[in-house]
Amino acid sequence: MTPALLYLARHGETDWNRDRRVQGHTDIPLNDEGRRQSRRLAARLGAFEIHALHASDLSRAAETARIVGEALRLEPTLSPAWREIGLGDLEGRDGQDTHRDFGELVTAAAAQAAPLGEGAETFAAFEARVVEGFGRLGRDHAGKNVLVVSHGGTLKTLIAHLLGLPATRIERLSLRHNVGLSVVDFRHGRPQLTLLNDARHLEAPWTS
């Protein structure tokens, strides 16, 4: 069982996004720019027919979802299933210190059986909870249009799973834009990625 249309949105900007720091499970809130971005996403999605709204329980995704939910007249259902991968003591590190962007960290985690950092989540455990979360979503909202507000690594992992891409190839998917919108269409019997990390709604004025 699957949704009809699955809308996927990355959360708005945080100070750590701006500073290129690895966030993982560290609960960094939206900054003012992130809230502005979330309002622009809400303006775009307000005209869409969306039946359910789910989000990561980390505050940067939860607040983005609440802002969008006001436009959709939906209360977001928050769950740790949609959290970013936990990277333990790598969290807070500057991307230039690690010589990798976050997507490469997730790809490296996918290629290794062991976690990348002390206290980090293994990629296998991360992928399993994301896939399980999607399974629950499909059972609860079969044939409906659903929006999930989550994190770059989480959404890339879910999209790769739905498209049958090996986890070690997820760096080929770019979700670099905060509040970027992706769409997976299940209405034709198999998942089709029809939009990836589109952020045109950040342009002013936005028209649908």
C-alpha positions as CSV (number, residue, x, y, z in Angstrom):
1,M,0.0,0.0,0.0
2,T,1.3,3.4,-1.0
3,P,0.2,7.0,-1.1
4,A,-1.1,8.4,-4.4
5,L,1.4,11.4,-4.3
6,L,4.2,11.7,-1.8
7,Y,5.4,15.3,-1.3
8,L,8.8,15.5,0.4
9,A,10.2,18.8,1.7
10,R,13.5,19.5,3.4
11,H,13.3,21.8,6.5
12,G,14.1,25.5,6.5
13,E,17.6,26.9,7.2
14,T,19.3,26.8,10.6
15,D,22.4,28.6,11.8
16,W,24.3,25.3,11.4
17,N,23.1,25.0,7.8
18,R,24.4,28.5,7.1
19,D,27.7,27.6,8.8
20,R,27.9,24.3,7.0
21,R,28.0,22.3,10.2
22,V,26.8,18.6,10.4
23,Q,23.6,18.5,12.4
24,G,22.4,14.9,12.6
25,H,20.3,14.4,15.7
26,T,21.5,17.7,17.3
27,D,18.3,19.7,17.7
28,I,19.1,23.0,16.1
29,P,16.1,25.3,15.5
30,L,15.2,27.3,12.4
31,N,16.7,30.8,12.1
32,D,14.8,33.8,10.8
33,E,15.7,32.9,7.2
34,G,14.5,29.4,7.8
35,R,11.1,30.7,8.9
36,R,10.9,32.9,5.9
37,Q,11.7,30.0,3.7
38,S,9.0,27.9,5.4
39,R,6.4,30.6,4.8
40,R,7.3,30.6,1.1
41,L,6.9,26.8,1.0
42,A,3.6,27.1,2.7
43,A,2.5,29.7,0.1
44,R,3.3,27.1,-2.6
45,L,1.7,24.1,-1.0
46,G,-1.4,26.0,0.2
47,A,-3.2,25.3,-3.1
48,F,-2.3,21.6,-3.2
49,E,-4.7,18.8,-2.2
50,I,-2.7,17.2,0.7
51,H,-4.5,14.9,3.1
52,A,-1.9,14.2,5.7
53,L,1.2,15.9,7.0
54,H,4.1,14.1,8.7
55,A,7.5,15.4,10.0
56,S,10.6,14.6,11.9
57,D,10.3,15.5,15.6
58,L,13.5,17.5,15.5
59,S,12.6,21.2,15.9
60,R,13.9,22.4,12.5
61,A,11.6,20.1,10.7
62,A,8.7,20.3,13.2
63,E,8.6,24.1,13.0
64,T,8.8,24.0,9.2
65,A,5.9,21.5,9.2
66,R,3.8,23.6,11.6
67,I,4.2,26.7,9.4
68,V,3.2,24.7,6.3
69,G,0.4,23.0,8.2
70,E,-1.3,26.3,9.0
71,A,-1.6,26.9,5.2
72,L,-2.9,23.4,4.7
73,R,-5.1,23.3,7.8
74,L,-3.4,20.2,8.9
75,E,-1.7,19.4,12.2
76,P,1.7,17.6,11.6
77,T,2.2,14.2,13.0
78,L,5.8,14.2,14.4
79,S,7.9,11.0,14.6
80,P,11.6,10.2,15.2
81,A,11.3,7.8,12.2
82,W,11.9,10.9,10.0
83,R,14.9,12.2,11.8
84,E,18.3,12.7,10.1
85,I,20.9,10.0,10.6
86,G,22.6,10.3,13.9
87,L,26.3,11.0,13.5
88,G,27.5,11.1,17.1
89,D,30.6,13.0,17.8
90,L,30.8,14.3,14.2
91,E,27.8,16.5,14.8
92,G,28.7,20.1,15.1
93,R,31.8,19.6,13.0
94,D,32.5,22.1,10.2
95,G,32.1,20.6,6.7
96,Q,35.5,22.0,5.8
97,D,37.0,20.3,8.8
98,T,35.8,16.9,7.6
99,H,36.5,17.7,4.0
100,R,33.1,16.3,3.0
101,D,29.7,17.7,2.6
102,F,26.8,16.0,4.5
103,G,25.7,14.0,1.5
104,E,29.2,12.4,1.3
105,L,29.1,11.6,5.0
106,V,25.8,9.7,4.5
107,T,27.2,7.9,1.5
108,A,30.3,6.9,3.5
109,A,28.0,5.7,6.3
110,A,26.1,3.6,3.7
111,A,29.3,2.0,2.5
112,Q,30.5,1.0,6.0
113,A,29.1,-1.5,8.4
114,A,30.4,0.5,11.4
115,P,29.1,4.0,12.4
116,L,31.2,6.9,11.3
117,G,31.5,8.5,14.7
118,E,31.4,7.6,18.4
119,G,27.7,7.3,19.3
120,A,26.6,7.5,15.7
121,E,23.8,5.5,14.1
122,T,24.7,2.8,11.6
123,F,23.4,3.4,8.1
124,A,21.6,0.1,8.2
125,A,19.7,1.1,11.3
126,F,19.0,4.5,9.8
127,E,17.7,3.1,6.5
128,A,15.6,0.5,8.3
129,R,13.7,3.1,10.3
130,V,13.1,5.4,7.3
131,V,11.8,2.4,5.3
132,E,9.6,1.3,8.2
133,G,8.3,4.9,8.6
134,F,7.3,4.9,4.9
135,G,5.6,1.5,5.3
136,R,3.5,2.9,8.2
137,L,2.7,6.0,6.2
138,G,1.5,3.9,3.2
139,R,-0.7,1.7,5.4
140,D,-2.3,4.7,7.1
141,H,-2.7,6.9,4.0
142,A,-3.1,4.4,1.1
143,G,-4.3,6.3,-2.0
144,K,-4.0,9.7,-0.4
145,N,-1.6,12.6,-1.0
146,V,0.9,13.0,1.9
147,L,3.6,15.5,2.7
148,V,6.6,14.6,4.8
149,V,8.9,17.4,6.1
150,S,12.3,15.9,7.0
151,H,16.0,16.2,6.4
152,G,18.4,16.0,3.4
153,G,19.9,12.6,4.3
154,T,16.6,11.1,5.3
155,L,14.8,12.2,2.1
156,K,17.7,11.1,-0.2
157,T,17.7,7.7,1.5
158,L,13.9,7.3,1.1
159,I,14.0,8.4,-2.5
160,A,16.8,6.0,-3.3
161,H,14.9,3.2,-1.7
162,L,11.7,3.9,-3.6
163,L,13.6,4.1,-6.9
164,G,15.7,1.0,-6.3
165,L,19.0,2.8,-6.1
166,P,21.8,1.3,-4.0
167,A,22.3,3.2,-0.8
168,T,26.0,3.8,-1.8
169,R,24.7,5.9,-4.8
170,I,22.6,8.4,-2.9
171,E,25.2,11.1,-3.5
172,R,23.8,11.2,-7.0
173,L,20.7,12.8,-5.5
174,S,21.1,16.5,-4.7
175,L,18.8,18.0,-1.9
176,R,21.0,21.0,-1.2
177,H,18.1,23.6,-1.1
178,N,16.4,24.2,2.3
179,V,12.7,23.8,1.8
180,G,13.3,22.2,-1.6
181,L,10.3,20.2,-2.7
182,S,10.4,16.7,-4.2
183,V,7.5,14.6,-5.5
184,V,7.1,10.9,-5.9
185,D,4.0,9.7,-7.9
186,F,2.7,6.2,-7.2
187,R,-0.5,6.5,-9.3
188,H,0.9,4.5,-12.3
189,G,1.8,1.3,-10.4
190,R,5.4,2.1,-9.7
191,P,7.1,5.1,-8.0
192,Q,8.1,7.9,-10.4
193,L,10.2,10.8,-9.2
194,T,8.6,13.8,-10.9
195,L,10.3,16.7,-9.0
196,L,13.6,16.8,-7.1
197,N,14.5,19.6,-4.6
198,D,12.7,22.3,-6.4
199,A,12.9,25.7,-4.7
200,R,11.2,28.0,-7.1
201,H,8.9,29.1,-4.3
202,L,11.8,31.0,-2.8
203,E,11.6,33.4,-5.7
204,A,9.3,36.4,-5.1
205,P,6.6,36.8,-6.0
206,W,5.6,33.1,-6.0
207,T,2.8,32.1,-8.4
208,S,1.6,28.4,-8.8
